[in-house]
Each structure stands twice: as structure tokens, then as C-alpha cells.
Amino acid sequence: MKQSKKNPLLLILLLLFVCLSSPVMAQGKPEKERIRIGYAARAVIHSIPYLTNEAGFFREEGLQVEVVRTAGSVAPMALISGDVDFTIMSSFLMIPVSVQHGDVVMLGGFTRYASMFFVSRPETAGAKELRGKIVGLQRPGDAYEKSARFAVRHLGLDPDKDVKFLFLGSNEVMWTALQTGKVAATMITPPATVFARKAGMNFLVNLSDLKIEYQGATLATRRSLIRDNPNLARRALRAVVRGIHFFKTRREETYRILAKFLGTNDRDALEDSWNYAADMPAKPYAVETAVQAVLSHLAEREPRYAQHRAAEFIDPGPLSEIDRSGFIDRLYSGQK
């Protein structure tokens, strides 16, 4: 009889211990799901996950997010290895890895058109002065080279005969080479546009004006993540959509966040950066024709890419679901 009387007391004490020791019960709300989101470049379009996190939208979706730099070719490999759950990177980087490892897929896209600036030194005022000169770029066959070829052809020159490409490996080295006269021209994006303008460089071609379809920055994840945790993919993407809305509609607050991300408080640089990206789509679908343009570019060097079609690399499902719910339309109409 004594033993039976003690059991209820022990049970009550045990339940109290479990409740008090559990952070979920003690706080009265579920613990946030932890994820990591990568970005491939310190460029304004790649700032969206950082801005979304700073604005608190991931937290409001029940996510605790760490935003990490996964530079260049590291970006797709970090996604495959599981070091990050989502990442922003160019489709030029994403597609080859997706062909090799079918688990990588685009959830959305931020830039439908080629959008860099082709700039030259002060003494190289146009096509006539550029003929026979050196153009500094990153790596052979990459999106920078493709953009430079667009620009050189637009100026009426033959990129294979009238200029010489010098591959320097990084944006920083390209800019230094232009400043020091090692190259006559290069490709840039904001905030480098401000420094170029102050240095008296010539802006020969703004590729955005040409409306050449070429899918640039994309939001990528793993097919397995979408399959195994569709709710996570949907919440993360919904937060990103809110981040885009914040960028487009809350300019001054965006400047403050961009200043931290880009590492500059220069007002002109922040304005250039904002203007460059402000027309990103409110509904960031990857565009099949723009992705197909990247596949065609890749096929110029490796014919095997011609066997593929853009739709193979895009999963519009999570974004379509958010869109069909009216969430994005309500966001821009000021409704909740």
C-alpha cells in the first residue's frame, strides 16, 4: 500500500521536471527551425537573404537563419553537401552541377536579363579606341565573358578579332587592372559603378538597355529538401518574397541594411545599388527562355548541354503555391 501511494507523487514530480527542463514548453512556443542560406557574391542581388534576415521575416516564419558566403564555384557544392539549405548563385554555376547531381534545382530567379555595365578607361572613349585593346574578365567562358561579348558586338566590333580578353580571376583584380591601365575595359556592377564614375571611366554599354535574356541570380535548393520538407521550402520562400517587397518599398531602411552587407556607407554607392536591383520581380519566377539562353551559352563549349531543356532545372511549385494563395498580391496592395 505504501508503494502505491508514492507512485502518483513520483509521477507528478517527473512531469514537472520534464516541463521545466524543456525549452519548448518553458518558453511557451515552438523552437525555431535552423537553416543556412548561402550567397555567392557580395553583390546587391545576392543581398536578399541577408536583408530578409535583418528585417526579421525568417523569424516570423519560424526559421532561425544563418546567412553565409559561399563564393563562386563553392556555392553549388555547399548546397550538394548540405552545408547550406538554400543559396543564391548564377544559373551559369548552378546548371552544370545540377546536370551532374540532379538534386540541385531553382526555386526562383531574380534577374531575367543580362545587366552588367561595360566600362573603359578615360582615354578609351568608344569602339574606335577600344579596337586592339585588352578587356579584363574573370574566367574563360563564364557569364562575364558572355556579357562582354554582347557588349563588344553592340559596339560594332568582333570580340574574337578586335579585342583581346585577359582572364584575371576576380572582380577585385579586374577593377584594379582597369585602374592601373593593365586593361582598357571590363564588366562591372554596382557599387563599383560609383567608383568608376568618380574615376572618369566611360560607360560604353549598359546591358540592361539591350534586354538580352540571360538568367542570372537564382534561388536554388535541393529537390530532396522540397520533397521531404515542403513546408520549410514554402516558409523560406515566403520570407524571401517579403524581403523583395521590403527592398522595393522601404528604400531608406534597405540602404541601412545594404551598407552592412556591401561594406560601404557611400550614399551614391547605395543609391546605385538600389536602382540597379529595384526592378527585380515581385514574383521571382525563373524564366524558362532566360534559363534556355544560359544552356545555349554552356553548349557553346560543351555540346552535351544542348540535350537539356530549361524546365528540367526549375521547380516553380512552392512559388506558384504562394502566388495562387494571393499572398504576393496582398503584399503589394497593402493588405494582410
CORVENFEN-V428929 format. One record per pair of residues at least 6 apart in sequence whose ideal C-beta (glycine too) atoms are under 6 Angstrom apart, sorted by the first residue. I is the first residue (numbers start at 1). J is the second residue. D is the distance in whole Angstrom. If there is no record, write none. Layout:
# CORVENFEN-V428929
((I J D) (I J D))
This chain:
# CORVENFEN-V428929
((19 25 5) (24 31 5) (32 62 6) (32 63 6) (32 64 4) (33 63 5) (34 64 5) (35 63 6) (35 65 6) (35 85 4) (36 66 5) (36 68 6) (36 84 5) (36 85 6) (37 49 4) (37 65 6) (37 67 5) (37 86 5) (38 68 5) (38 70 4) (38 75 6) (38 78 5) (38 84 4) (38 87 4) (39 46 4) (39 49 6) (39 88 5) (40 70 6) (40 75 4) (40 89 4) (43 189 6) (44 190 6) (44 273 4) (44 276 6) (44 277 5) (45 110 5) (45 217 4) (45 277 5) (46 88 5) (47 261 5) (48 243 5) (49 67 5) (50 67 5) (50 261 5) (51 243 5) (51 257 5) (52 239 5) (52 240 6) (52 243 3) (53 65 5) (53 67 5) (54 257 5) (55 246 5) (57 239 4) (57 242 4) (57 243 6) (58 65 4) (58 239 5) (61 235 4) (61 239 5) (70 78 4) (70 87 6) (75 87 5) (75 89 4) (75 93 6) (76 93 6) (76 94 6) (76 97 4) (78 84 5) (79 87 5) (79 104 6) (80 101 5) (86 221 5) (86 236 6) (87 220 6) (88 217 6) (88 219 6) (90 143 6) (90 216 6) (91 215 4) (91 218 5) (91 291 6) (91 294 5) (92 143 5) (92 294 6) (94 218 6) (94 220 5) (95 313 6) (97 104 5) (98 104 4) (98 313 5) (103 222 5) (103 223 5) (103 224 6) (104 220 6) (105 223 5) (105 315 5) (106 218 5) (106 220 5) (106 286 5) (106 313 6) (106 314 5) (107 219 5) (107 221 6) (107 237 6) (108 219 5) (108 284 4) (108 286 6) (108 319 5) (109 215 5) (109 218 5) (109 284 6) (109 286 4) (110 217 4) (110 280 5) (110 284 6) (111 216 4) (111 217 5) (112 287 5) (112 290 5) (113 211 6) (114 147 5) (114 150 6) (114 207 4) (114 212 5) (114 214 4) (115 207 6) (115 208 5) (116 147 5) (116 187 5) (116 189 6) (116 207 5) (117 188 5) (117 203 6) (117 206 6) (118 151 4) (118 187 6) (118 204 5) (118 205 4) (119 188 6) (119 196 5) (119 201 5) (119 203 5) (120 184 6) (120 185 4) (120 202 5) (120 204 6) (121 184 6) (122 200 4) (124 130 5) (124 184 5) (125 202 6) (127 155 4) (127 156 6) (127 157 6) (131 162 5) (133 184 4) (134 164 5) (134 166 5) (134 183 5) (134 184 6) (135 148 6) (135 163 5) (135 165 5) (135 185 5) (136 166 5) (136 168 5) (136 174 5) (136 177 5) (136 183 3) (136 186 4) (137 144 5) (137 145 5) (137 148 6) (137 165 6) (137 167 6) (138 144 5) (139 167 6) (140 167 6) (141 301 5) (144 187 5) (146 297 5) (147 187 5) (147 207 6) (148 187 6) (149 159 5) (150 212 6) (151 205 4) (152 159 4) (152 163 6) (154 205 5) (166 183 6) (168 174 5) (168 177 6) (174 186 5) (175 192 6) (177 183 5) (178 186 5) (188 196 6) (190 272 4) (190 273 4) (190 276 5) (191 262 6) (191 264 6) (191 269 4) (191 272 6) (191 273 5) (193 272 5) (194 268 5) (194 269 4) (194 272 5) (213 289 5) (213 290 4) (213 293 5) (214 290 6) (214 293 5) (215 290 4) (215 291 5) (215 294 5) (218 286 6) (226 233 5) (233 318 5) (234 318 5) (237 318 5) (237 319 6) (238 322 6) (241 328 6) (245 331 5) (247 254 5) (248 278 6) (255 270 5) (258 270 5) (258 273 6) (259 265 5) (283 323 6) (283 328 5) (285 316 6) (286 314 5) (288 310 4) (288 311 6) (291 310 4) (292 310 4) (295 305 5) (295 308 6) (298 305 4) (299 305 4) (299 306 4))
